[in-house]
Amino acid sequence: MDRLLQLNTIFISIIIEAFPFIVVGAFISALIEVFVSENTLLRILPKNRYLSVVAASFMGVFFPGCECGIIPIVSRLIKKGLAPHAAISFMLSGPIINPIVLFATFIAFGDSWKMVGYRAGLAIGVSILVGLVLSFVIKENPLKENSELHTHDHSHQNTKQKIMSVFNHTVDEFFSMGKYVVLGALIASTMQVYVPTRILTTLGGTHVTAILVMMGLAFILSVCSEADAFVAASFRNFFPQASIVSFLVFGNMVDIKNLLMMFGSFKAKFALLLVSLISSFVFIGSLLL
């Protein structure tokens, strides 16, 4: 009974933490759908694959969001004509390098700009590398053909109609993405209750295994980017700095919640490739810290 109560508490806390950001993500996605034309979007980023990936990796500074709501935004951007590799670069770095997350990291680690720099630097590095690889590999639209995110022509609507369209799209996308968050939160809370943390700390006895364990822990805990720095800081006495940084970066790129959303929005082959690239580059980058 105690474990069920604990599971229920963790599940509800994840839902309460994640859903506001799903709403924000769905709202931004709806604004893009209604008010941003394809021509405007294509002028935002350079045409060159290298410059577009780099520019997209820094866009997160201007979009203070969370990984919980980033996938519907990215799906919408791709449907609007943004190159998939650039959109993915934004998806990976956006939840980490926005000012809210960086400030939370600074506070959580005792006013440490060093941890802020490591976290932002690794996130940008991984997002650029993944984006560049995808720019050479992707030959077709990575979105599912039956994706629940639909694009419509809103150019003929007046202001009132556009506002109503934003509301309708926000509601549709909230429920579309929300079901994956609920399922992910249930899985994450179950694993937190039934997989003792002491087992993980025992496994992380070396530099390499510590990084792998913290990446796995980040995936399991599925904490939103605005709050995960405080969770990571609680492990400073058990794990080395590089593994803490891997936790702060990997968990915002791949966790249980957004993994389910990836498979809900992207083709399975592309989602698997994306997760493999992220995992590899975060691991290698953490080893080099």
C-alpha positions as CSV (number, residue, x, y, z in Angstrom):
1,M,0.0,0.0,0.0
2,D,2.8,2.4,0.9
3,R,4.5,1.9,-2.5
4,L,1.2,2.4,-4.3
5,L,0.7,5.7,-2.4
6,Q,4.3,6.7,-3.3
7,L,3.7,5.8,-6.9
8,N,0.5,7.9,-7.0
9,T,2.3,10.9,-5.5
10,I,5.2,10.7,-8.0
11,F,2.8,10.2,-10.9
12,I,0.7,13.2,-9.9
13,S,3.8,15.4,-9.3
14,I,5.1,14.6,-12.8
15,I,1.8,15.3,-14.4
16,I,1.4,18.6,-12.5
17,E,5.0,19.6,-13.5
18,A,4.7,18.6,-17.1
19,F,1.2,19.7,-18.2
20,P,1.7,23.5,-18.0
21,F,4.6,23.1,-20.4
22,I,2.5,20.9,-22.7
23,V,0.0,23.7,-22.8
24,V,2.7,26.3,-23.6
25,G,4.1,24.0,-26.3
26,A,0.7,23.4,-27.8
27,F,-0.1,27.1,-27.7
28,I,3.2,28.1,-29.4
29,S,2.6,25.4,-32.0
30,A,-0.8,26.7,-32.6
31,L,0.5,30.3,-33.0
32,I,3.0,29.0,-35.6
33,E,0.3,27.1,-37.4
34,V,-2.0,30.1,-37.7
35,F,0.2,33.2,-37.9
36,V,3.6,32.0,-39.4
37,S,3.6,31.5,-43.1
38,E,5.9,29.1,-44.9
39,N,7.8,32.0,-46.6
40,T,8.3,33.8,-43.3
41,L,9.6,30.6,-41.6
42,L,12.0,29.9,-44.4
43,R,13.5,33.3,-44.1
44,I,14.3,32.8,-40.4
45,L,17.2,30.4,-40.9
46,P,20.0,30.3,-43.4
47,K,19.7,28.0,-46.4
48,N,23.2,26.5,-45.8
49,R,22.9,23.2,-43.9
50,Y,25.8,24.0,-41.5
51,L,24.6,27.5,-40.7
52,S,21.0,26.5,-40.3
53,V,21.9,23.8,-37.8
54,V,24.1,26.2,-35.8
55,A,21.5,28.9,-35.8
56,A,18.7,26.5,-34.9
57,S,20.8,25.2,-32.0
58,F,20.8,28.7,-30.5
59,M,17.1,29.5,-31.1
60,G,16.3,28.0,-27.6
61,V,17.6,31.2,-26.0
62,F,14.5,33.0,-27.3
63,F,12.0,30.2,-26.5
64,P,11.8,29.5,-22.8
65,G,10.1,26.1,-23.0
66,C,10.4,22.6,-21.8
67,E,11.0,19.2,-23.5
68,C,7.5,18.3,-22.5
69,G,6.1,20.6,-25.1
70,I,8.9,20.9,-27.7
71,I,7.9,18.1,-30.0
72,P,4.5,19.5,-31.2
73,I,6.3,22.8,-31.9
74,V,9.0,21.0,-33.9
75,S,6.4,18.9,-35.8
76,R,4.6,22.1,-36.7
77,L,7.8,23.8,-37.9
78,I,8.7,20.8,-40.1
79,K,5.1,20.8,-41.6
80,K,5.6,24.5,-42.3
81,G,8.7,23.8,-44.4
82,L,11.6,24.1,-42.0
83,A,14.4,21.6,-42.8
84,P,14.1,18.6,-40.4
85,H,17.7,18.7,-39.4
86,A,17.4,22.3,-38.3
87,A,14.1,21.6,-36.5
88,I,15.7,18.7,-34.6
89,S,18.7,20.8,-33.6
90,F,16.3,23.3,-32.1
91,M,14.3,20.5,-30.4
92,L,17.4,19.1,-28.7
93,S,19.0,22.4,-27.5
94,G,15.8,24.5,-26.9
95,P,14.7,22.9,-23.6
96,I,18.2,23.2,-22.1
97,I,19.7,26.6,-23.2
98,N,16.7,28.8,-22.5
99,P,17.3,31.4,-19.8
100,I,14.9,29.9,-17.3
101,V,16.7,26.5,-17.3
102,L,20.2,28.1,-17.2
103,F,19.2,30.3,-14.3
104,A,17.8,27.3,-12.5
105,T,21.0,25.4,-13.1
106,F,23.0,28.4,-11.7
107,I,21.0,28.4,-8.5
108,A,20.8,24.7,-8.0
109,F,24.6,24.3,-8.1
110,G,25.4,27.1,-5.7
111,D,25.8,30.0,-8.2
112,S,28.1,27.9,-10.4
113,W,28.6,29.3,-13.9
114,K,30.8,26.3,-14.6
115,M,27.9,23.9,-14.5
116,V,25.8,26.3,-16.6
117,G,28.6,26.4,-19.2
118,Y,29.1,22.6,-19.2
119,R,25.4,22.0,-19.6
120,A,24.8,24.6,-22.3
121,G,28.0,23.7,-24.1
122,L,27.3,19.9,-24.3
123,A,23.7,20.5,-25.3
124,I,24.7,22.8,-28.2
125,G,27.5,20.5,-29.2
126,V,25.2,17.5,-29.3
127,S,22.4,19.3,-31.1
128,I,24.8,20.6,-33.8
129,L,26.4,17.2,-34.4
130,V,23.0,15.4,-34.5
131,G,21.6,18.0,-36.8
132,L,24.6,17.7,-39.2
133,V,24.4,13.9,-39.3
134,L,20.7,14.1,-40.0
135,S,21.2,16.6,-42.8
136,F,23.1,14.0,-44.7
137,V,21.0,11.0,-43.8
138,I,17.4,12.3,-44.0
139,K,16.0,11.8,-47.5
140,E,12.3,12.2,-46.7
141,N,9.8,13.8,-44.3
142,P,10.5,12.1,-40.9
143,L,6.9,12.8,-39.7
144,K,4.3,10.1,-39.7
145,E,1.9,10.3,-42.6
146,N,-1.0,9.8,-40.2
147,S,0.4,12.4,-37.7
148,E,-2.2,13.9,-35.6
149,L,-0.9,17.4,-36.2
150,H,-2.6,18.9,-39.2
151,T,-1.7,22.0,-41.2
152,H,-4.4,24.2,-42.6
153,D,-4.5,27.4,-44.6
154,H,-5.4,30.3,-42.3
155,S,-4.4,33.2,-44.6
156,H,-8.1,34.0,-45.5
157,Q,-9.3,34.3,-41.9
158,N,-9.8,37.6,-40.1
159,T,-8.3,38.3,-36.7
160,K,-11.2,36.8,-34.6
161,Q,-11.2,33.6,-36.7
162,K,-7.4,33.3,-36.3
163,I,-7.7,33.6,-32.5
164,M,-10.4,30.9,-32.4
165,S,-8.2,28.7,-34.6
166,V,-5.3,29.2,-32.2
167,F,-7.5,28.1,-29.3
168,N,-8.8,25.0,-31.3
169,H,-5.3,23.9,-32.4
170,T,-4.1,24.3,-28.8
171,V,-6.8,22.1,-27.4
172,D,-6.3,19.5,-30.2
173,E,-2.5,19.3,-29.7
174,F,-2.7,19.3,-25.9
175,F,-4.8,16.2,-26.0
176,S,-2.7,14.7,-28.8
177,M,0.6,15.1,-26.8
178,G,-0.9,14.8,-23.3
179,K,-1.8,11.1,-23.6
180,Y,1.9,10.3,-24.1
181,V,2.9,12.4,-21.1
182,V,0.3,10.5,-18.9
183,L,1.6,7.1,-20.1
184,G,5.2,8.2,-19.7
185,A,4.6,9.6,-16.2
186,L,3.0,6.3,-15.2
187,I,6.0,4.3,-16.4
188,A,8.5,6.8,-14.9
189,S,6.8,6.8,-11.5
190,T,6.6,3.0,-11.5
191,M,10.3,2.6,-12.1
192,Q,11.2,5.2,-9.5
193,V,9.3,3.3,-6.9
194,Y,10.4,-0.2,-7.8
195,V,14.0,0.4,-8.9
196,P,15.9,1.5,-5.8
197,T,18.4,4.4,-6.3
198,R,21.1,2.6,-4.2
199,I,21.3,0.0,-7.0
200,L,22.1,2.7,-9.5
201,T,24.8,4.3,-7.2
202,T,26.4,0.9,-6.8
203,L,26.5,0.3,-10.5
204,G,28.1,3.7,-11.1
205,G,31.5,2.8,-9.7
206,T,33.7,3.9,-12.6
207,H,33.8,7.1,-14.8
208,V,32.2,5.2,-17.7
209,T,29.5,3.4,-15.7
210,A,28.7,6.5,-13.7
211,I,27.8,8.4,-17.0
212,L,25.7,5.5,-18.2
213,V,23.9,5.2,-14.9
214,M,23.1,8.9,-14.8
215,M,21.9,8.9,-18.4
216,G,19.7,5.9,-17.5
217,L,18.5,7.7,-14.3
218,A,17.6,10.8,-16.3
219,F,15.6,8.7,-18.7
220,I,13.7,7.0,-15.8
221,L,13.1,10.1,-13.7
222,S,11.8,12.1,-16.6
223,V,12.1,15.4,-14.8
224,C,11.2,18.6,-16.7
225,S,14.2,20.8,-17.7
226,E,13.1,23.7,-15.4
227,A,13.4,21.4,-12.3
228,D,16.0,18.7,-13.1
229,A,19.0,20.8,-12.0
230,F,17.8,20.5,-8.4
231,V,17.4,16.8,-8.7
232,A,20.9,16.5,-10.3
233,A,22.5,18.5,-7.6
234,S,21.3,16.0,-5.0
235,F,23.6,13.4,-6.6
236,R,26.8,15.5,-6.4
237,N,28.0,13.4,-3.4
238,F,27.5,10.1,-5.3
239,F,28.6,10.8,-8.9
240,P,31.4,12.7,-10.6
241,Q,30.7,16.0,-12.4
242,A,30.8,14.6,-15.9
243,S,28.0,12.1,-15.1
244,I,25.9,14.9,-13.5
245,V,26.2,16.9,-16.8
246,S,25.2,13.9,-18.8
247,F,22.1,13.7,-16.6
248,L,21.3,17.3,-17.2
249,V,21.6,17.0,-21.0
250,F,20.4,13.5,-21.9
251,G,17.3,13.7,-19.8
252,N,16.0,16.8,-21.6
253,M,16.7,15.2,-25.0
254,V,15.4,11.6,-24.3
255,D,13.2,10.6,-21.4
256,I,10.2,8.3,-21.1
257,K,7.7,11.1,-21.8
258,N,9.2,12.6,-25.0
259,L,10.3,9.2,-26.3
260,L,6.7,8.2,-26.5
261,M,5.9,11.6,-28.1
262,M,8.7,11.0,-30.6
263,F,7.2,7.7,-31.7
264,G,3.8,9.3,-31.8
265,S,5.0,12.1,-34.2
266,F,8.0,10.6,-36.1
267,K,8.4,7.5,-38.1
268,A,9.8,4.7,-36.0
269,K,13.0,4.3,-38.0
270,F,13.8,8.0,-37.7
271,A,13.0,8.0,-34.0
272,L,15.3,5.1,-33.4
273,L,18.1,6.8,-35.3
274,L,17.6,10.0,-33.4
275,V,17.7,8.4,-30.0
276,S,20.9,6.4,-31.0
277,L,22.7,9.6,-32.2
278,I,21.7,11.5,-29.1
279,S,22.8,8.7,-26.8
280,S,26.1,8.3,-28.5
281,F,27.0,12.0,-28.7
282,V,26.0,12.7,-25.1
283,F,28.0,9.8,-23.8
284,I,31.1,10.7,-25.8
285,G,30.8,14.4,-24.9
286,S,30.5,13.5,-21.2
287,L,33.6,11.4,-21.4
288,L,35.5,14.4,-22.8
289,L,34.5,16.7,-20.0
